[in-house]
Amino acid sequence: MLIKRMIDMTEKCFLVTIALFTVGAMVQEVMVLIEQRSVALKDLLLMFIYAEVLGMLGAFYSSHRIPITIPLIIAMTALSRLIILQGKDGDPSILLYESGSILLIAVACWVISHLQDRD
């Protein structure tokens, strides 16, 4: 029992650390945006990633489990941001692979949600 409690406490400490680092990164990003007086789509997508990480932590604390779709949604947002950051000058085949990855992850989310609805 002592080992289980130690593992649980370690897990909670890491989750709190992740939450603090995420909030810190959000604050840093907001400060940069205020300093630049400009907000681009890539900045908004980064803020969505931060919000989704916090949402995943909130989901864990409310249900003591992380729904698999949340990390998948974070991955889709991160890939979208990557596509935007690469711009028009990138290799078109890379764009196809990245957008195909987003489609594959979206299909996985759809399948998972339909399987959960049947249970």
C-alpha positions as a printed Julia matrix, in Angstrom:
119×3 Matrix{Float64}:
   0.0    0.0     0.0
   2.85   2.38    0.74
   4.3    1.95   -2.75
   0.9    2.61   -4.35
   0.47   5.78   -2.29
   3.97   6.93   -3.25
   3.24   6.33   -6.93
  -0.09   8.18   -6.64
   1.58  11.13   -4.92
   4.36  11.22   -7.52
   1.77  11.18  -10.3
  -0.15  14.05   -8.7
   3.05  16.06   -8.23
   3.94  15.61  -11.89
   0.43  16.61  -12.98
   0.58  19.75  -10.84
   4.01  20.5   -12.32
   2.64  20.06  -15.85
  -0.27  22.39  -15.02
   2.06  25.03  -13.59
   4.42  24.83  -16.55
   1.49  25.04  -18.96
   0.09  28.13  -17.25
   3.59  29.62  -17.17
   4.03  28.99  -20.89
   0.63  30.57  -21.56
   1.58  33.66  -19.58
   4.88  33.93  -21.45
   3.1   33.62  -24.79
   0.54  36.27  -23.82
   3.34  38.61  -22.74
   5.08  38.14  -26.11
   1.82  38.8   -27.96
   1.18  41.96  -25.95
   4.73  43.1   -26.63
   4.39  42.42  -30.36
   0.88  43.87  -30.52
   0.06  41.19  -33.05
  -1.72  37.85  -32.94
  -1.44  35.29  -35.73
  -3.25  32.02  -36.3
  -0.17  30.07  -35.15
  -0.36  31.92  -31.82
  -4.02  31.03  -31.37
  -3.35  27.38  -32.17
  -0.55  27.33  -29.59
  -2.95  28.77  -27.0
  -5.47  26.05  -27.95
  -2.8   23.42  -27.31
  -2.15  24.91  -23.88
  -5.88  25.01  -23.14
  -6.28  21.4   -24.28
  -3.45  20.27  -22.01
  -5.15  22.01  -19.08
  -8.46  20.43  -20.13
  -6.82  17.02  -20.16
  -5.51  17.6   -16.64
  -8.95  18.77  -15.53
 -10.54  15.67  -17.04
  -8.07  13.49  -15.17
  -8.81  15.16  -11.84
 -12.58  14.92  -12.3
 -12.72  11.29  -13.47
  -9.24   9.93  -12.57
  -8.71   8.88  -16.17
  -7.74  10.63  -19.37
 -10.12  10.1   -22.3
  -8.01   8.93  -25.23
  -9.58  11.48  -27.55
  -8.08  14.46  -25.71
  -4.43  13.64  -26.56
  -5.55  12.86  -30.11
  -7.18  16.28  -30.41
  -4.0   17.87  -29.05
  -2.04  15.99  -31.72
  -4.37  17.24  -34.47
  -4.0   20.82  -33.25
  -0.21  20.47  -33.09
  -0.08  19.08  -36.62
  -2.3   21.92  -37.86
   0.03  24.41  -36.24
   3.02  22.7   -37.85
   1.4   22.97  -41.29
   0.74  26.67  -40.75
   4.28  27.32  -39.51
   5.82  25.65  -42.55
   4.04  28.0   -44.9
   3.82  27.73  -48.66
   7.51  27.08  -49.26
   7.48  23.53  -47.9
   7.53  20.31  -49.86
   3.96  19.48  -51.02
   4.43  15.79  -50.22
   5.17  16.67  -46.58
   1.93  18.66  -46.48
   0.07  15.61  -47.79
   1.61  13.39  -45.13
   0.81  15.84  -42.35
  -2.76  16.44  -43.48
  -3.19  12.69  -43.96
  -2.04  12.24  -40.38
  -4.67  14.69  -39.2
  -7.32  12.8   -41.17
  -6.15   9.48  -39.73
  -6.27  10.84  -36.18
  -9.73  12.34  -36.81
 -10.98   8.97  -38.06
  -9.51   7.32  -34.96
 -11.38   9.82  -32.75
 -14.6    9.12  -34.62
 -14.18   5.34  -34.29
 -13.35   5.6   -30.59
 -16.36   7.82  -29.89
 -18.68   5.43  -31.75
 -17.26   2.44  -29.89
 -17.75   4.22  -26.57
 -21.35   5.11  -27.5
 -22.13   1.42  -28.06
 -20.88   0.44  -24.58
